[in-house]
């Protein structure tokens, strides 16, 4: 559960920035009209809305990434045990 919180804390700002970049209007050439790129979007959000704006959607992000992280760690551990068993049987 703790690792899920860490994953969400690190990933949510990138999710917010990528969502803003994808949803911005574009001109005829396909260039974004609001942000010049990842860094520009990050700085504008920080300056205009404050650092907590990067954590909008934290709850839904945890509900999405929490189970994924927990299951990934569980499956990784079980696969590692299975591989160790296979190595011991070969010797």
Backbone torsions as a table, in degrees:
resi	resn	phi	psi	omega
1	UNK	NA	-38.6	-179.0
2	UNK	-66.3	-40.3	179.4
3	UNK	-64.1	-32.2	177.3
4	UNK	-64.4	-39.9	178.2
5	UNK	-63.8	-41.9	179.1
6	UNK	-63.6	-43.3	179.6
7	UNK	-61.6	-45.2	-179.1
8	UNK	-65.8	-39.8	179.8
9	UNK	-63.3	-34.7	-179.6
10	UNK	-83.0	-37.7	-172.4
11	UNK	-84.5	-29.3	-174.8
12	UNK	-57.9	-45.2	177.8
13	UNK	-58.1	-38.6	178.4
14	UNK	-68.4	-35.7	175.8
15	UNK	-64.6	-42.7	179.5
16	UNK	-62.8	-47.4	-179.1
17	UNK	-63.2	-45.5	-178.6
18	UNK	-65.1	-36.8	177.2
19	UNK	-64.0	-42.8	177.9
20	UNK	-62.8	-41.5	-179.7
21	UNK	-65.6	-42.6	-178.8
22	UNK	-68.6	-33.0	-174.2
23	UNK	-92.8	-1.9	-179.7
24	UNK	-72.8	150.6	176.0
25	UNK	-69.1	152.4	179.6
26	UNK	-121.9	155.8	177.9
27	UNK	-86.2	-172.7	-177.9
28	UNK	-61.6	-27.6	180.0
29	UNK	-87.2	-2.1	179.6
30	UNK	87.0	10.7	179.6
31	UNK	-88.8	137.7	179.3
32	UNK	-62.2	141.3	-177.4
33	UNK	-93.4	-18.4	-176.6
34	UNK	-100.9	-37.7	-173.7
35	UNK	-129.3	145.1	179.3
36	UNK	-88.3	-8.4	-179.3
37	UNK	159.3	-168.7	-175.8
38	UNK	-60.2	-52.3	-177.2
39	UNK	-64.4	-42.2	179.6
40	UNK	-61.3	-43.7	179.4
41	UNK	-63.1	-45.7	179.5
42	UNK	-59.2	-47.2	-179.4
43	UNK	-65.1	-43.2	-179.0
44	UNK	-64.9	-41.7	177.2
45	UNK	-62.1	-46.8	-178.6
46	UNK	-59.5	-46.1	-176.6
47	UNK	-74.1	-40.8	-173.6
48	UNK	-86.0	-33.4	-174.0
49	UNK	-118.0	-11.8	-179.0
50	UNK	93.4	162.0	-175.9
51	UNK	-64.2	-29.3	-179.7
52	UNK	-68.2	-18.6	177.6
53	UNK	-64.1	-23.8	178.6
54	UNK	-71.0	-12.3	-179.7
55	UNK	-109.4	22.0	174.1
56	UNK	-64.6	135.3	-179.8
57	UNK	82.5	22.1	-178.6
58	UNK	-61.7	-42.6	-179.8
59	UNK	-62.1	-53.8	177.5
60	UNK	-61.7	-32.7	177.6
61	UNK	-64.7	-39.7	177.9
62	UNK	-66.5	-40.5	179.3
63	UNK	-65.1	-25.9	178.5
64	UNK	-86.3	-48.9	-174.6
65	UNK	-85.5	-25.5	-179.4
66	UNK	-57.2	-59.5	179.4
67	UNK	-61.4	-36.4	178.9
68	UNK	-61.3	-45.3	-179.8
69	UNK	-65.9	-44.2	-179.3
70	UNK	-62.4	-46.8	-179.8
71	UNK	-66.8	-37.8	178.3
72	UNK	-61.2	-45.4	179.4
73	UNK	-65.8	-39.3	178.8
74	UNK	-63.4	-48.3	-179.7
75	UNK	-65.7	-39.0	178.4
76	UNK	-60.7	-44.1	-179.8
77	UNK	-64.4	-42.1	179.8
78	UNK	-67.7	-39.8	177.2
79	UNK	-65.1	-37.2	177.6
80	UNK	-64.2	-43.5	177.7
81	UNK	-61.5	-42.6	179.3
82	UNK	-62.9	-42.3	178.4
83	UNK	-65.5	-39.1	178.8
84	UNK	-65.1	-41.0	177.6
85	UNK	-61.8	-40.7	179.0
86	UNK	-65.8	-37.3	178.1
87	UNK	-67.7	-38.4	-179.7
88	UNK	-70.6	-30.5	179.4
89	UNK	-74.3	-27.5	-179.3
90	UNK	-73.3	-23.5	-176.7
91	UNK	-91.2	NA	NA
